[in-house]
Amino acid sequence: MPFDPTKPANNSLNSPAEMRDQLTSLNDDIQQRATSNAIASAIAGTSNNSNGVGNLSMGVSDPPTQGEVQAIADKLDELINARRR
């Protein structure tokens, strides 16, 4: 029995069988949409997208200089670009 969003009708008496059918239908739909293997294969390797971005190995003075802040901004831009698909 497919899920019917009109059930139960507003102000209707509760029907355990009807609710059980609705929940079973939703569960079946969820199971068909995403299995753990499908999810794992969809995200496999996505962390590797940023492997080419090196660490920002620098010290920051107090207060930071414009060059230090610019280096941080540049590294952030590099990371954002690497994460794009």
C-alpha positions as a Markdown table, in Angstrom:
| # | Residue | x | y | z |
|---|---|---|---|---|
| 1 | Met | 0.0 | 0.0 | 0.0 |
| 2 | Pro | 1.6 | 3.3 | -1.0 |
| 3 | Phe | 1.8 | 6.2 | 1.4 |
| 4 | Asp | -1.4 | 8.4 | 1.3 |
| 5 | Pro | -0.7 | 11.9 | 2.7 |
| 6 | Thr | -4.5 | 12.5 | 3.1 |
| 7 | Lys | -4.7 | 9.8 | 5.8 |
| 8 | Pro | -5.7 | 10.1 | 8.6 |
| 9 | Ala | -8.3 | 12.7 | 7.7 |
| 10 | Asn | -8.6 | 15.7 | 10.0 |
| 11 | Asn | -10.8 | 14.9 | 13.0 |
| 12 | Ser | -11.2 | 11.3 | 12.1 |
| 13 | Leu | -11.1 | 8.5 | 14.6 |
| 14 | Asn | -7.7 | 6.9 | 15.1 |
| 15 | Ser | -7.3 | 3.6 | 13.2 |
| 16 | Pro | -4.3 | 1.5 | 14.3 |
| 17 | Ala | -4.4 | -0.5 | 11.1 |
| 18 | Glu | -4.5 | 2.7 | 8.9 |
| 19 | Met | -1.6 | 4.3 | 10.9 |
| 20 | Arg | 0.4 | 1.0 | 10.7 |
| 21 | Asp | -0.1 | 0.9 | 6.9 |
| 22 | Gln | 1.0 | 4.6 | 6.6 |
| 23 | Leu | 4.1 | 4.0 | 8.7 |
| 24 | Thr | 5.0 | 0.8 | 6.9 |
| 25 | Ser | 4.7 | 2.7 | 3.6 |
| 26 | Leu | 7.0 | 5.4 | 4.8 |
| 27 | Asn | 9.5 | 2.9 | 6.1 |
| 28 | Asp | 9.5 | 1.1 | 2.7 |
| 29 | Asp | 10.0 | 4.4 | 0.9 |
| 30 | Ile | 12.9 | 5.3 | 3.1 |
| 31 | Gln | 14.5 | 1.9 | 2.7 |
| 32 | Gln | 14.3 | 2.2 | -1.1 |
| 33 | Arg | 15.8 | 5.7 | -1.2 |
| 34 | Ala | 18.9 | 5.3 | 0.8 |
| 35 | Thr | 20.8 | 2.2 | 1.8 |
| 36 | Ser | 24.0 | 2.5 | 3.8 |
| 37 | Asn | 26.0 | 1.2 | 0.9 |
| 38 | Ala | 24.5 | 3.7 | -1.5 |
| 39 | Ile | 25.3 | 6.6 | 0.9 |
| 40 | Ala | 28.8 | 5.3 | 1.5 |
| 41 | Ser | 29.5 | 5.0 | -2.2 |
| 42 | Ala | 28.1 | 8.5 | -2.8 |
| 43 | Ile | 30.4 | 10.2 | -0.4 |
| 44 | Ala | 33.5 | 7.9 | -0.8 |
| 45 | Gly | 36.5 | 10.0 | -1.6 |
| 46 | Thr | 34.9 | 13.4 | -1.1 |
| 47 | Ser | 37.4 | 14.3 | 1.6 |
| 48 | Asn | 40.1 | 13.9 | -1.0 |
| 49 | Asn | 38.9 | 17.0 | -2.8 |
| 50 | Ser | 40.9 | 19.2 | -0.4 |
| 51 | Asn | 44.1 | 17.1 | -0.2 |
| 52 | Gly | 46.0 | 19.4 | -2.5 |
| 53 | Val | 45.6 | 22.3 | -0.1 |
| 54 | Gly | 48.6 | 22.7 | 2.1 |
| 55 | Asn | 48.6 | 23.7 | 5.7 |
| 56 | Leu | 48.8 | 27.4 | 6.5 |
| 57 | Ser | 52.1 | 27.2 | 8.4 |
| 58 | Met | 52.7 | 30.7 | 9.7 |
| 59 | Gly | 52.7 | 32.6 | 12.9 |
| 60 | Val | 50.4 | 35.6 | 13.4 |
| 61 | Ser | 51.6 | 38.7 | 15.2 |
| 62 | Asp | 49.4 | 40.6 | 17.7 |
| 63 | Pro | 48.0 | 42.6 | 16.1 |
| 64 | Pro | 48.1 | 40.8 | 12.8 |
| 65 | Thr | 49.6 | 42.5 | 9.8 |
| 66 | Gln | 47.7 | 43.1 | 6.6 |
| 67 | Gly | 50.0 | 40.5 | 4.9 |
| 68 | Glu | 49.2 | 37.8 | 7.5 |
| 69 | Val | 45.4 | 38.4 | 7.2 |
| 70 | Gln | 45.8 | 38.4 | 3.4 |
| 71 | Ala | 47.6 | 35.0 | 3.6 |
| 72 | Ile | 44.8 | 33.6 | 5.7 |
| 73 | Ala | 42.2 | 34.9 | 3.2 |
| 74 | Asp | 44.2 | 33.5 | 0.3 |
| 75 | Lys | 44.4 | 30.0 | 1.9 |
| 76 | Leu | 40.6 | 30.1 | 2.7 |
| 77 | Asp | 39.9 | 30.9 | -1.0 |
| 78 | Glu | 42.2 | 28.0 | -2.0 |
| 79 | Leu | 40.3 | 25.7 | 0.3 |
| 80 | Ile | 36.9 | 26.9 | -0.9 |
| 81 | Asn | 37.9 | 26.3 | -4.5 |
| 82 | Ala | 39.3 | 22.9 | -3.8 |
| 83 | Arg | 36.0 | 21.8 | -2.1 |
| 84 | Arg | 33.9 | 22.8 | -5.1 |
| 85 | Arg | 32.7 | 19.9 | -7.2 |
